[in-house]
C-alpha cells in the first residue's frame, strides 16, 4: 500500500514524481522519432534542399537517406540536444499539470465528461508551452540548418560566414538574439512615413520592439503555437481519457481515499490508446503547426520583422493553397503516432514505478 503522502495528488511527493515520470516519458518518446522530427521541420519550413521530397510517404525516408549520406548519423539528430533540453521540462510540466487539473475538474468517475477532459488537456498543454517556448524555437532553428551554402544559413554578426554544418545550442540561441542587429538603423522620423508605405520596408515599431526587448525574438510564432496547443493537447487527452474509460476496466484507486477510479491498464493498452490519441490530435491541429514552423524560421529571412500569423497564413495559401497547410502531414503521422504512444505508455509506467 502506498504512503499517505502518495495518496494525495496535491502533495509535493506526488507532484514531483509525476513531473519526473512525465519528463522521462517525453525524452524517450522524442528520441524514438528524432530523425522523423527533423525531416518534418524541414518540410514544414520549406527548406529549399528538401522540398522535392515533400508530399509523399516515401519522401520522408528519402530525405532521411540524403541527410545520412551527406553528414552521417549526427545529421539525423541535429537539434536533438536542444529537443531533450526542452522536452524534459515541457513534458514534466504538461503531465504534472494534467494530473492536477484532472484532479480539480474530475475528482470522481461520475464527474468525468469529454468537455472536462478536453479542458484539462488544453490547460496543461498551454501551461507547459508558456514556460518552454524559447527552447522550442532554438531547437527548430538547429534542425532547419542543413548546409553551409544554404541561402538561409545561420550567421552571427561579426563572425565568419563559413560555419560548420553542425550548429550548437548556444550558437543557435546567439543567432536568434543577434538577428537583425547588422541591419541599417530604423529610418528617421522625417522618412518614416514614406518608408512605411513600401512593402519591402519592415515596420519601424517591430525593429524598435526587438531592439528594446531582444527576448521577444525567442517568441516568434508564440501566439499561433498557443492557439494550436488548445486543439492538440485538448484532443489528445480527451481521446486518452475517453478510450481508457470506455475500454479499460476500473476499480477504486488504491492511491486515493476519494471516489476516483483507477483504470487497470497494460503497456500494450497504453501504447494503443496513445497511438489513437496522437493521430487524432495531429489531424485536428496540424495547420496550426505548419503556420508556427514558418513563423519560427521567419527570422532567418526577415530578421527585423515580427511575422504575424495572418500574413503567414496568406503566404502559405498563395504558394500552395489549402494543401500548403498539410505539408509533411504524412511524416507527421509517422512521427506523432509512435511518439504519443510511447509518451503515454512510459508516463504510466513511470508513475507506477515511482509509486504515484
PETAZI-V225283 format. One record per backbone hydrogen bond with DSSP energy under -1.0 kcal/mol. CO is the residue of the C=O (numbers start at 1). NH is the residue of the N-H. Records with the same first field share a line. If there is no record, write none. Layout:
# PETAZI-V225283
CO=NH, NH
This chain:
# PETAZI-V225283
3=7
8=11
11=15
12=16
13=17
14=18
15=19
16=20
17=21
18=22
19=23
20=24
21=25
22=26
23=27
24=28
25=29
26=30
27=31
28=32
29=33
33=37
34=38
35=39
36=40
37=41
38=42
39=43
40=44
41=45
42=47
43=46
47=50
50=53
58=62
59=63
60=64
61=65
62=66
63=67
64=68
65=69
66=70
67=71
68=72
75=78
77=80
79=83
80=84
81=85
82=86
83=87
84=88
86=90
87=91
88=92
89=93
90=94
91=95
92=96
93=97
94=98
95=99
96=100
97=101
98=102
99=103
100=104
101=105
102=106
109=112
113=117
114=118
115=119
116=120
117=121
118=122
119=123
120=124
121=125
122=126
123=127
124=128
125=129
126=130
128=132
129=133
132=136
133=137
134=138
135=139
136=140
137=141
138=142
139=143
140=144
141=145
147=150
150=153
156=159
161=163
168=172
169=173
170=174
171=175
172=176
173=177
174=178
175=179
178=181
180=183
188=192
191=195
192=196
195=198
198=201
203=207
204=208
205=209
206=210
207=211
208=212
209=213
213=216
214=217
215=218
216=219
219=222
221=225
222=226
223=227
224=228
225=229
226=230
228=232
229=233
230=234
231=235
232=236
233=237
234=238
235=239
236=240
237=241
238=242
239=243
240=244
241=245
242=246
243=247
244=248
249=264
251=262
253=256
260=253
262=251
263=265
266=270
267=271
268=272
269=273
270=274
271=275
272=276
273=277
274=278
275=279
276=280
277=281
278=282
279=283
280=284
281=285
282=286
285=289
286=290
287=291
288=292
289=293
290=294
291=295
292=296
293=297
297=300
298=302
302=305
308=312
309=313
310=314
311=315
312=316
313=317
314=318
315=319
316=320
317=321
321=324
322=325
323=326
326=329
328=332
329=333
330=334
331=335
332=336
333=337
335=339
336=340
337=341
338=342
339=343
340=344
341=345
342=346
343=347
344=348
345=349
346=350
347=351
348=352
349=353
350=354
351=356
